[in-house]
Amino acid sequence: MVKGGPLVDVDAVMMAHPSSVNDVAPPYLAVSEVFARYTARALSMTGAPSNPMNTLDAVVTTYSAVNARRQHTKPTCKSIVL
């Protein structure tokens, strides 16, 4: 709206999100860091086909989810997977 003209004289913009807590910096997901640890186990689909737990599948799924999310964010938004 600022670029469109109706708020030409705007000097500052403040955005607030309703919350159940009174906090200056509430832990919103959009500004939070997420740390995950994947622990490998001596397990393979050939050795235990009835147990579908696979660490590599979890890592690939997480990477794919972060990559898919990038399509819906601005180029200035940085998503890093280490």
Secondary structure per residue as TSV (DSSP state, phi and psi in degrees):
chain	resnum	aa	ss	phi	psi
A	1	M	-	360.0	-33.4
A	2	V	T	-63.4	-44.1
A	3	K	T	-69.9	-27.2
A	4	G	T	-76.2	-19.8
A	5	G	S	119.2	-30.5
A	6	P	T	-67.3	-16.9
A	7	L	T	-119.0	49.2
A	8	V	T	-60.2	-37.2
A	9	D	T	-90.7	20.5
A	10	V	-	-75.5	128.3
A	11	D	-	-103.5	-25.5
A	12	A	-	-153.2	154.1
A	13	V	-	-130.3	134.9
A	14	M	-	-122.8	133.1
A	15	M	-	-116.6	137.6
A	16	A	-	-130.0	143.9
A	17	H	-	-114.9	128.5
A	18	P	-	-60.2	142.8
A	19	S	-	-149.2	160.1
A	20	S	S	-86.6	-4.4
A	21	V	S	-119.6	151.7
A	22	N	-	-99.3	93.9
A	23	D	-	-142.6	140.7
A	24	V	S	-68.5	-39.4
A	25	A	S	-131.1	75.0
A	26	P	-	-65.1	154.0
A	27	P	-	-79.7	71.3
A	28	Y	-	-74.0	144.9
A	29	L	G	-61.8	-32.9
A	30	A	G	-66.5	-20.9
A	31	V	G	-120.8	23.1
A	32	S	-	-107.0	151.1
A	33	E	-	-94.5	145.7
A	34	V	-	-121.5	126.0
A	35	F	-	-115.2	133.3
A	36	A	-	-132.7	144.5
A	37	R	-	-123.4	126.4
A	38	Y	-	-105.5	122.7
A	39	T	-	-103.3	121.6
A	40	A	-	-76.9	149.0
A	41	R	-	-129.2	154.7
A	42	A	S	-75.9	81.9
A	43	L	-	-150.4	138.8
A	44	S	-	-139.3	158.2
A	45	M	T	-65.7	-26.3
A	46	T	T	-76.0	-33.1
A	47	G	T	-83.6	-25.7
A	48	A	-	-146.2	71.8
A	49	P	T	-65.0	-19.6
A	50	S	T	-82.6	-10.1
A	51	N	-	-111.2	97.6
A	52	P	-	-79.9	12.0
A	53	M	-	-70.9	122.1
A	54	N	-	-143.0	115.8
A	55	T	H	-62.5	-40.0
A	56	L	H	-62.7	-40.3
A	57	D	H	-60.1	-39.7
A	58	A	H	-64.4	-42.8
A	59	V	H	-66.2	-44.2
A	60	V	H	-64.2	-41.2
A	61	T	H	-63.6	-42.5
A	62	T	H	-63.4	-45.8
A	63	Y	H	-61.0	-43.1
A	64	S	H	-64.4	-38.4
A	65	A	H	-65.9	-43.1
A	66	V	H	-65.0	-41.6
A	67	N	H	-64.1	-40.6
A	68	A	H	-65.9	-35.1
A	69	R	H	-66.0	-30.4
A	70	R	H	-60.7	-26.4
A	71	Q	T	-69.1	-16.1
A	72	H	T	-112.3	13.2
A	73	T	S	-121.7	162.4
A	74	K	-	-72.4	156.4
A	75	P	T	-60.2	-21.7
A	76	T	T	-79.2	-12.5
A	77	C	-	-82.7	123.3
A	78	K	-	-101.7	127.0
A	79	S	-	-121.1	121.7
A	80	I	-	-122.6	130.9
A	81	V	-	-116.1	119.4
A	82	L	-	-108.5	360.0
